[in-house]
Amino acid sequence: MIMNRRTFSATMVAGAAATFISTRGMAAPAVAKPPKAKNIVFVHGLFADGSCWSDVISRLQPKGFNITSVQNPLTTLPESVAAAERVLARQDGPTVLVGHSFGGMIVTQAGMHPNVSSLVYIAARAPDANEDFGALAKTYSTPPASAGIVFDGDEGRLTEEAFLHDFAGDIPRARAEVLYATQYPFQKALLSGNVTDAAWRSKPSFYAVSSEDRTINPDLERFLAKRMGAKTIELKASHLSLISRPHEVAELILEAAGRKG
C-alpha cells in the first residue's frame, strides 16, 4: 500500500494512542516495535557539525536508506529545531530521527513532526516538556568536559585538552585533532531554551548510553533512557560513540527503522 503523509500521520497517531501512556510525570512504557522506515535524519550536538555522522551514514546508505544529516546552526533552540523540521518536511514517509548529545534536545521537540516514526538518542539529552534540563543535570556529578568550555563573547567551544581527553577520549589522536579543528562553536543563547513537547512520550524511542562518557554523566544517560522506556544499549565508549562504535550505533538505528527482529 502506498502511504501518503496524511495516511501515515493518522496511522502513527492511532498506533501511538493504542500503545503509549502520555500522562506527564509518569515514565513512558517499554518501547513498541516501530514501523519500517526508509528515511533517516541525523542531528548533531555541540562542538561538532553534520559530518560527525559519516561513519554511521556509510554503514546505512548501502542498505537503501535516504539519509540527511542536518547542519544544526547552534544559535538558539527554536532556530535549531526549525532547521531539523525543514529537513523532516522533505521526507516522503516514515523517518527515524537520530540525535547526539545536545542534538537530543532538538530531536525531542522536532520529533513531534508527523513524518517521524521513531527516535534514537546517542549519549544525548532527552528532556521532558518544559523541563529545566540544566537543573536536572546538576543532580548528577558534573562531567569533566564542562570545565573545558570557554567563551569568546557569546560564542562557546571546547578547549583542545578538553576536546581530546573528555569529548573524544577513545578516538585515535590524529582523528580527534581533526575533529577539534573543525568543531562548530555554539551561541550561549542556545543553552537557555526548553522544549515544549517531548516526542519520546508518544513515539518508539531507542538510547545508546556511553559508559565512559566524560561530557554527559553516564548515570544521567541511564536515567533518561529508563524514564522514556527506551530500548537501551550500553557501549564502552566516550561521548563520541557514533565515531568510536559506529557499527553498534548503526545496528540500533536499524532496529529503530523496523529492519530487525
Residue, then its C-alpha position, 0 to 999 in steps of 0.5 A: m500500500i502506498m502511504n501518503r503523509r496524511t495516511f501515515s500521520a493518522t496511522m502513527v497517531a492511532g498506533a501511538a494512542a493504542t500503545f503509549i501512556s502520555t500522562r506527564g510525570m509518569a515514565a513512558p512504557a517499554v518501547a513498541k516495535p516501530p514501523k519500517a522506515k526508509n528515511i533517516v535524519f541525523v542531528h548533531g550536538l555541540f562542538a561538532d557539525g553534520s559530518c560527525w555522522s559519516d561513519v554511521i551514514s556509510r554503514l546505512q546508505p548501502k542498505g537503501f536508506n535516504i539519509t540527511s544529516v542536518q547542519n544544526p546552526l547552534t544559535t538558539l533552540p527554536e532556530s535549531v529545531a526549525a532547521a531539523e523540521r525543514v529537513l523532516a518536511r522533505q521526507d516522503g514517509p516514515t523517518v527515524l530521527v537520530g540525535h547526539s548529545f545536545g542534538g537530543m534536545i532538538v530531536t525531542q521537540a522536532g520529533m513531534h513532526p508527523n513524518v517521524s516514526s521513531l527516535v534514537y538518542i546517542a549519549a544525548r539529552a532527552p528532556d521532558a516538556n518544559e523541563d529545566f534540563g540544566a537543573l536536572a543535570k546538576t543532580y548528577s556529578t558534573p562531567p569533566a568536559s564542562a570545565g573545558i568550555v570557554f567563551d569568546g563573547d557569546e560564542g562557546r567551544l571546547t578547549e583542545e585538552a578538553f576536546l581530546h581527553d573528555f569529548a573524544g577520549d577513545i578516538p585515535r589522536a590524529r582523528a580527534e585533532v581533526l575533529y577539534a579543528t573543525q568543531y562548530p562553536f555554539q551561541k550561549a543563547l542556545l543553552s537557555g531554551n526548553v522544549t515544549d513537547a517531548a516526542w519520546r512520550s508518544k513515539p518508539s524511542f531507542y538510547a545508546v548510553s556511553s559508559e565512559d562518557r566524560t561530557i554527559n554523566p553516564d548515570l544521567e544517560r541511564f536515567l533518561a533512557k529508563r524514564m522514556g522506556a527506551k530500548t537501551i544499549e550500553l557501549k564502552a565508549s566516550h561521548l563520541s560513540l557514533i565515531s568510536r562504535p559506529h557499527e553498534v550505533a548503526e545496528l540500533i538505528l536499524e532496529a529503530a527503522g523496523r529492519k530487525g527482529 
